Amino acid sequence: MFKLLSLIGALSMGSSAISPTLVSNENNVEVINENNYIDGYKSQAMSFTDGSIQQLAYSLQFTSIFEKVVYIQRSYPMVSQAYDYLNYVEHTQEIVQAKKLLLDGADLIDLAARQGNPDTMNYYVGDAIQALSTALKYIAYNTNDGYKNQAMNFTDGSIHQLAYSVQFTSIFEKVVYIQRSYPMVSQAYDYLNYVEHTQEIVQAKKLLLDGADLIDLAARQGNPDTMNYYVGDAIQALSTALKYIGLSMI
């Protein structure tokens, strides 16, 4: 239906480049300038990955195939843009894994868009969200930030459980996964109590609370489509929380 655009092509940063920090030593200027650009690339990659998840989550809130396809298609080029930005950063083990997951996510998005049944579309969208959420986590992963890493792990884990829930039509099965997601949000929030409360962390904690409320709403519904609606909202909140935790680490 559509091919992933410019996965290896050159990318023009335009006005998104981050201004260098000036210091007295010329060599330090070059190093800091380079680091700022790298952080900018990672930040953009996280934003586009989160943006793709947002679109996929919107698709869960509709039962019409036409409306679902609109949002699924919107998510696709954002994955390409995220991948492109990662071409400009050091290819650590985490970045290599993130790029692999972005490619997996793109394939799953393509599969979702090709389906002619809303439930089957939701199945592949759930898989795509899981791949992209973990990619988002790996982009900013820093082995020196134990509390933040744990917060990201639990936030990603909660998103995974919610994404599993949309792959079922039975209310009982959906509730099982929705309920599993709830304590993971609590654990993510608890870990963030031990880190410096920067603007990004404050926003992440607010979104975690929003996500918890939406998970609770989803679990209380008696209709599979309504459950998917609130699950979509919860995934959006938690994905952006995951992004903000990551931004605080770069």
JOQUIDA-V864493 format. One record per residue. N is the residue number from 1. PSI is psi in degrees with one decimal (999 if undefined). BURIAL is 1 if it has 9 or more other C-alpha atoms within 8 Angstrom, else 0. D_CENTER is the distance of its C-alpha to the mean C-alpha in whole Angstrom. Layout:
# JOQUIDA-V864493
n = <N	N>
psi = <PSI	PSI>
burial = <BURIAL	BURIAL>
d_center = <D_CENTER	D_CENTER>
This chain:
# JOQUIDA-V864493
n = <1	2	3	4	5	6	7	8	9	10	11	12	13	14	15	16	17	18	19	20	21	22	23	24	25	26	27	28	29	30	31	32	33	34	35	36	37	38	39	40	41	42	43	44	45	46	47	48	49	50	51	52	53	54	55	56	57	58	59	60	61	62	63	64	65	66	67	68	69	70	71	72	73	74	75	76	77	78	79	80	81	82	83	84	85	86	87	88	89	90	91	92	93	94	95	96	97	98	99	100	101	102	103	104	105	106	107	108	109	110	111	112	113	114	115	116	117	118	119	120	121	122	123	124	125	126	127	128	129	130	131	132	133	134	135	136	137	138	139	140	141	142	143	144	145	146	147	148	149	150	151	152	153	154	155	156	157	158	159	160	161	162	163	164	165	166	167	168	169	170	171	172	173	174	175	176	177	178	179	180	181	182	183	184	185	186	187	188	189	190	191	192	193	194	195	196	197	198	199	200	201	202	203	204	205	206	207	208	209	210	211	212	213	214	215	216	217	218	219	220	221	222	223	224	225	226	227	228	229	230	231	232	233	234	235	236	237	238	239	240	241	242	243	244	245	246	247	248	249	250>
psi = <-48.1	149.5	149.9	126.3	134.1	47.3	-27.7	-3.2	166.3	152.4	131.3	123.0	-25.8	-130.1	3.8	-3.9	143.7	134.0	139.1	150.8	130.0	130.1	171.9	-33.5	129.6	-39.2	-39.4	-36.6	-44.6	-41.4	-46.9	-38.7	-45.7	-42.7	-38.6	-40.5	-43.6	-45.4	-37.7	-40.9	-44.8	-41.2	-44.4	-40.4	-40.6	-40.9	-42.9	-35.4	-45.6	-41.7	-39.8	-42.4	-39.7	-45.5	-41.9	-39.3	-37.0	-39.7	-27.9	-17.7	4.5	151.1	-17.0	130.5	-42.5	-48.0	-38.0	-43.7	-37.0	-48.9	-36.0	-42.3	-35.6	-29.3	-25.7	-53.5	-22.4	-33.3	-41.1	-42.9	-40.3	-44.2	-43.2	-44.0	-33.7	-13.1	-16.1	8.1	163.4	133.3	74.8	173.2	-38.5	-39.9	-39.9	-43.3	-40.2	-42.9	-38.7	-43.0	-33.6	-42.1	-41.7	-43.5	-40.9	-42.8	-40.0	-35.5	-43.7	-43.0	-43.5	-42.4	-20.3	-7.8	153.5	15.7	129.0	-39.5	-38.5	-36.9	-45.3	-36.2	-50.9	-32.1	-40.8	-44.1	-41.5	-42.2	-41.1	-45.0	-45.1	-35.0	-44.6	-33.7	-44.2	-40.7	-44.7	-28.5	-39.5	2.7	130.6	116.1	-16.4	-5.6	75.4	-48.5	-43.2	-38.5	-43.8	-40.2	-40.1	-40.1	-44.5	-34.8	-45.4	-41.6	-39.6	-42.2	-40.2	-44.8	-40.9	-39.7	-34.8	-38.2	-32.0	-6.6	1.7	151.6	-17.3	130.3	-42.2	-49.0	-37.6	-43.5	-37.6	-48.8	-36.6	-43.0	-33.6	-28.4	-26.9	-53.6	-24.0	-34.7	-41.5	-42.2	-39.6	-44.5	-43.8	-42.5	-33.5	-14.3	-16.8	7.8	163.2	133.6	75.2	174.0	-39.4	-40.6	-39.8	-44.1	-40.0	-43.2	-38.6	-44.1	-33.2	-41.3	-42.5	-43.8	-41.1	-42.8	-40.9	-35.3	-43.7	-42.4	-44.2	-42.6	-20.6	-8.4	153.6	15.7	129.2	-39.6	-39.1	-36.2	-44.7	-36.1	-51.3	-31.4	-41.1	-44.7	-42.1	-41.9	-40.7	-45.1	-45.0	-34.8	-43.2	-33.2	-43.3	-40.8	-45.4	-37.5	-43.7	-42.0	-30.5	-9.8	-5.5	999>
burial = <0	0	0	1	0	0	1	0	0	0	0	0	0	0	0	0	0	0	0	0	0	0	0	0	0	0	0	1	1	0	0	1	1	0	0	1	1	1	1	1	1	1	1	1	1	1	1	1	1	1	1	1	1	1	1	1	1	1	1	1	1	1	1	0	1	0	1	1	1	1	1	1	1	1	1	1	1	1	1	1	1	1	1	1	1	1	0	0	1	0	0	0	0	1	1	1	1	1	1	0	1	1	1	1	1	1	0	1	1	1	1	1	1	0	1	0	0	1	1	1	1	1	1	1	1	1	1	1	1	1	1	1	1	1	1	1	1	1	1	1	1	0	0	0	0	0	1	1	1	1	1	1	1	1	1	1	1	1	1	1	1	1	1	1	1	1	1	1	1	0	1	0	1	1	1	1	1	1	1	1	1	1	0	1	1	1	1	1	1	1	1	1	0	0	0	0	0	0	0	1	1	1	1	1	1	0	1	1	1	1	1	1	0	1	1	1	1	1	1	0	1	0	0	1	1	1	1	1	1	1	1	1	1	1	1	1	1	1	1	1	1	1	1	1	1	1	1	1	1	0>
d_center = <24	22	21	18	20	21	19	22	23	24	22	23	22	24	24	21	22	23	26	28	29	33	35	39	38	37	36	33	33	31	29	28	27	26	23	22	21	19	17	17	16	13	12	12	10	7	8	9	5	4	8	7	5	8	11	10	10	13	15	15	18	20	23	24	24	24	22	19	19	19	16	15	17	15	12	13	15	11	11	14	14	11	13	16	15	15	18	20	19	21	20	19	19	15	15	16	14	11	13	14	11	10	14	14	11	13	16	15	14	18	19	18	19	22	23	26	25	22	22	21	19	17	17	16	13	12	13	10	7	8	9	5	4	7	7	5	7	10	10	11	13	17	19	21	19	20	19	16	15	16	14	11	12	13	10	8	12	12	9	11	14	13	12	15	17	17	18	21	24	26	26	27	24	21	22	22	19	18	20	19	16	18	19	16	15	18	18	15	17	20	19	18	22	23	21	23	21	20	19	15	16	18	15	13	16	17	13	14	17	16	14	17	19	17	17	21	21	20	22	25	25	28	26	24	22	22	20	18	18	17	14	13	13	12	9	8	10	8	4	7	9	7	7	10	11	10	12	15	15	16>
